[in-house]
Amino acid sequence: MPQFSDASKVNIEGSTFNDVAGDSNTLSVLQTIQGGTVTSAGRDTNMVINYNYNTSTSVEKTSTITWSEKMRLWWARRAPPAVTVADSALQPNPPNGLKYVNLTDPDKLDFNPDAYPVLKYGGYTYWALSFDDNRYAFAVLAFDDKGTMVKRFDKYGGRYIHRIEVDKDVVRFIGQGSKYVAMRLGDITVTL
């Protein structure tokens, strides 16, 4: 939880960020922190946070701080998991022994590389890749926002990803024949 030390600074995980001007031109996120409202907006690492708070005189003031890379990761790690699709052709080549294979139907071998199901969680994007030898297993790869693989999890149970489901703290990577790999979100959380 951010600690607001005064009207012009915010402290997150030991780093203090000073009050600076910035533009806010994209998606806004609202979160209540210590009785105030935080609005975050901006692009990538050039984000801005406006913190509205009431002083002892009940006058509302606004402080703006830049959203550094450390703050962006702090915020992203607290976002709920989201399932979306991405284009596997835009990903780096898979590691040796792996391939991008996603099915449009769990019971047919029809592929759609530009609608590859991925999980966004904790500031990372998770891709379930299949093995070249077609074993019933997924290699779940975690990529940072620069496209660098930071973690790999190999799990037996399914192959050829069809969809991803999240239920409370469990994620299921569901593949051919609706066979799946289930993992707790805490088990795939990347800590660097």
C-alpha atoms as one frame of an Amber mdcrd trajectory, in Angstrom:
protein
   0.000   0.000   0.000   1.494   3.398  -0.899   2.330   5.599   2.055   1.679
   9.286   1.490   4.268  11.110   3.581   3.103  14.647   2.786   1.222  16.631
   0.178   3.912  16.329  -2.470   5.494  12.905  -2.037   4.458   9.277  -2.110
   6.483   6.399  -0.719   6.194   2.972  -2.309   8.346   0.097  -1.111  11.013
   2.412   0.257  11.267   4.792  -2.719   9.974   8.354  -2.497   8.597  10.018
  -5.607   8.348  13.818  -5.657   5.464  15.939  -6.891   5.966  16.687 -10.608
   3.805  17.764 -13.512   2.816  15.309 -16.214   0.215  14.635 -18.844  -2.685
  12.260 -18.452  -4.019  11.027 -21.749  -5.035   7.380 -21.544  -6.999   4.917
 -19.464  -7.704   5.958 -15.891  -7.773   3.634 -12.917  -9.426   4.618  -9.648
  -8.354   3.208  -6.312  -9.051   4.377  -2.790  -5.932   4.736  -0.683  -5.995
   6.098   2.847  -9.254   7.971   2.308  -8.214   9.625  -0.937  -8.665   8.829
  -4.592  -5.783   7.898  -6.861  -6.222   8.385 -10.576  -3.514   6.890 -12.756
  -3.194   7.790 -16.400  -0.534   7.861 -19.057   1.479   5.654 -21.332   3.708
   2.790 -20.205   6.353   4.087 -17.797   5.460   7.769 -18.330   2.306   7.463
 -16.275   1.070  10.040 -13.824  -0.789   9.559 -10.555  -3.025  12.297  -9.158
  -3.774  11.908  -5.478  -6.711  13.931  -4.179  -6.801  14.289  -0.429  -8.464
  16.448   2.170  -6.331  18.550   4.446  -7.246  19.312   8.029  -9.038  22.416
   6.730 -11.192  20.203   4.466  -9.795  21.798   1.320  -9.209  19.285  -1.458
  -5.733  19.393  -2.975  -4.137  17.385  -5.761  -0.587  16.117  -5.983   0.805
  14.621  -9.170   3.737  12.231  -9.304   5.337  10.413 -12.209   4.653   6.723
 -12.438   8.130   5.191 -12.479   8.867   1.666 -13.655   8.947   0.465 -10.044
   5.557   2.029  -9.343   4.066   0.614 -12.558   5.147  -2.882 -11.543   3.867
  -2.342  -7.996   0.445  -1.336  -9.351   0.332  -4.087 -12.015   1.083  -6.773
  -9.443  -2.076  -5.819  -7.591  -4.352  -5.925 -10.645  -6.657  -8.938 -10.909
  -5.739 -11.586 -13.501  -7.137 -10.984 -16.981  -7.500 -13.384 -19.894  -7.109
 -11.900 -23.354  -5.733 -12.851 -26.781  -2.534 -11.881 -28.560  -0.814 -12.568
 -31.878   1.741 -15.343 -31.454   3.457 -14.271 -34.695   4.594 -11.112 -32.877
   6.235 -13.090 -30.054   9.906 -14.046 -30.027  10.740 -17.497 -31.362   9.828
 -20.156 -28.801  12.580 -21.845 -26.805  13.983 -25.067 -28.289  11.513 -27.940
 -28.080   8.443 -25.683 -27.843   5.908 -24.291 -30.303   2.991 -21.876 -30.356
  -0.168 -23.898 -31.052  -3.650 -22.680 -30.192  -6.930 -24.285 -31.173 -10.113
 -22.489 -32.165 -12.070 -25.563 -30.989 -10.809 -28.062 -28.393 -11.968 -30.985
 -30.561 -10.564 -29.857 -33.944  -7.057 -29.113 -35.155  -7.920 -25.611 -36.408
  -5.422 -22.903 -35.466  -5.640 -19.125 -35.196  -2.224 -17.628 -34.339  -3.522
 -14.047 -34.051  -6.047 -14.971 -31.318  -3.725 -16.846 -28.951  -5.152 -16.923
 -25.395  -2.859 -15.357 -22.800  -3.079 -14.527 -19.115  -2.078 -11.074 -17.882
  -1.230 -11.143 -14.216   1.175  -9.447 -11.857   2.686  -7.248 -14.553   3.508
 -10.220 -16.798   1.931 -12.012 -19.759   1.709 -15.807 -19.541   1.711 -17.950
 -22.694   0.997 -21.711 -22.651   3.209 -23.309 -25.307   3.148 -26.915 -26.492
   6.060 -29.297 -26.876   7.453 -30.308 -30.281   7.085 -33.997 -29.362   3.319
 -33.441 -28.782   3.320 -34.687 -25.182   0.344 -33.745 -23.020   2.048 -30.871
 -21.247   2.260 -27.104 -21.372   5.280 -24.918 -20.877   3.788 -21.776 -19.356
   6.135 -18.880 -20.097   5.987 -15.525 -18.296   7.071 -12.498 -20.355   7.641
  -8.969 -19.119   6.304  -5.953 -21.022   9.511  -5.798 -23.088   8.950  -9.328
 -24.435  11.672 -10.934 -22.334  10.913 -14.363 -20.897  11.444 -14.198 -17.135
  10.067 -17.543 -15.909   9.014 -20.964 -17.211   6.669 -23.535 -15.661   6.348
 -27.034 -17.225   3.171 -28.916 -16.274   1.659 -32.163 -17.572  -2.036 -32.489
 -18.370  -2.972 -30.639 -21.564  -1.574 -29.533 -24.915  -2.470 -27.129 -27.746
  -4.033 -24.261 -25.804  -7.680 -23.500 -26.507  -8.644 -21.168 -23.674  -7.663
 -19.954 -20.227 -10.017 -19.753 -17.256  -9.473 -18.109 -13.890 -11.581 -19.096
 -10.889 -10.679 -17.359  -7.630  -6.992 -18.179  -7.163  -6.731 -21.009  -9.740
  -5.901 -20.634 -13.427  -6.663 -23.414 -15.929  -4.850 -23.665 -19.244  -7.321
 -25.741 -21.286  -6.266 -27.473 -24.477  -7.117 -30.251 -26.918 -10.003 -32.458
 -25.806 -10.614 -30.014 -22.925  -7.671 -31.518 -21.012  -6.056 -28.894 -18.833
  -3.316 -27.857 -16.479  -4.424 -26.125 -13.270  -2.108 -23.907 -11.251  -2.610
 -21.628  -8.281  -1.984 -17.976  -9.117   0.446 -17.834  -6.215   2.501 -20.605
  -7.838   2.993 -18.695 -11.090   3.625 -15.308  -9.526   6.970 -14.006 -10.750
   9.236 -12.532  -8.107  12.524 -11.086  -9.250
